[in-house]
Amino acid sequence: MALYRDPRDKRVFVPKPGGGLVLNFGHPVAWTILICTTVVPFTIVAIVTLAVIL
């Protein structure tokens, strides 16, 4: 599935035709949501895991 990117669309969450929502990656807030909910927690888990193993 391709990412939804439309900088002219001011909505952050856009409804999908089949139901549900998708992030509009043409909006900067969508990137912030992605980073705060995915990248930061993954980094924290990786660092703690490495600290425990080493």
C-alpha positions as CSV (number, residue, x, y, z in Angstrom):
1,M,0.0,0.0,0.0
2,A,1.4,3.4,-1.0
3,L,1.6,6.2,1.6
4,Y,-1.0,8.9,1.4
5,R,0.7,12.2,0.6
6,D,-1.3,15.2,-0.2
7,P,0.2,18.5,1.2
8,R,-2.9,20.4,0.0
9,D,-5.1,18.2,2.3
10,K,-5.1,19.8,5.7
11,R,-6.3,16.6,7.5
12,V,-3.8,14.5,9.4
13,F,-6.0,11.4,9.6
14,V,-7.7,10.6,6.3
15,P,-10.5,8.0,6.1
16,K,-9.7,5.0,3.8
17,P,-12.4,3.9,1.3
18,G,-12.7,0.5,2.9
19,G,-12.9,1.9,6.4
20,G,-10.3,3.0,9.0
21,L,-7.9,5.8,8.9
22,V,-4.5,6.5,7.3
23,L,-1.9,9.2,8.1
24,N,-1.4,12.0,5.6
25,F,2.4,12.1,5.2
26,G,2.1,15.4,3.4
27,H,1.4,17.0,6.8
28,P,4.3,17.5,9.2
29,V,2.2,16.4,12.2
30,A,1.9,12.9,10.7
31,W,5.7,12.6,10.7
32,T,5.8,13.7,14.4
33,I,3.2,11.1,15.2
34,L,5.1,8.4,13.4
35,I,8.4,9.3,15.2
36,C,6.9,9.6,18.6
37,T,4.9,6.3,18.4
38,T,7.4,4.2,16.5
39,V,11.0,5.4,16.3
40,V,11.4,6.7,19.8
41,P,10.0,3.6,21.6
42,F,12.0,1.3,19.3
43,T,15.2,3.2,20.1
44,I,14.5,3.0,23.9
45,V,13.8,-0.8,23.7
46,A,17.0,-1.4,21.7
47,I,19.1,0.6,24.1
48,V,17.7,-1.1,27.2
49,T,18.0,-4.5,25.6
50,L,21.7,-3.9,24.7
51,A,22.4,-2.5,28.2
52,V,20.9,-5.7,29.7
53,I,22.8,-8.0,27.4
54,L,26.1,-6.3,27.7
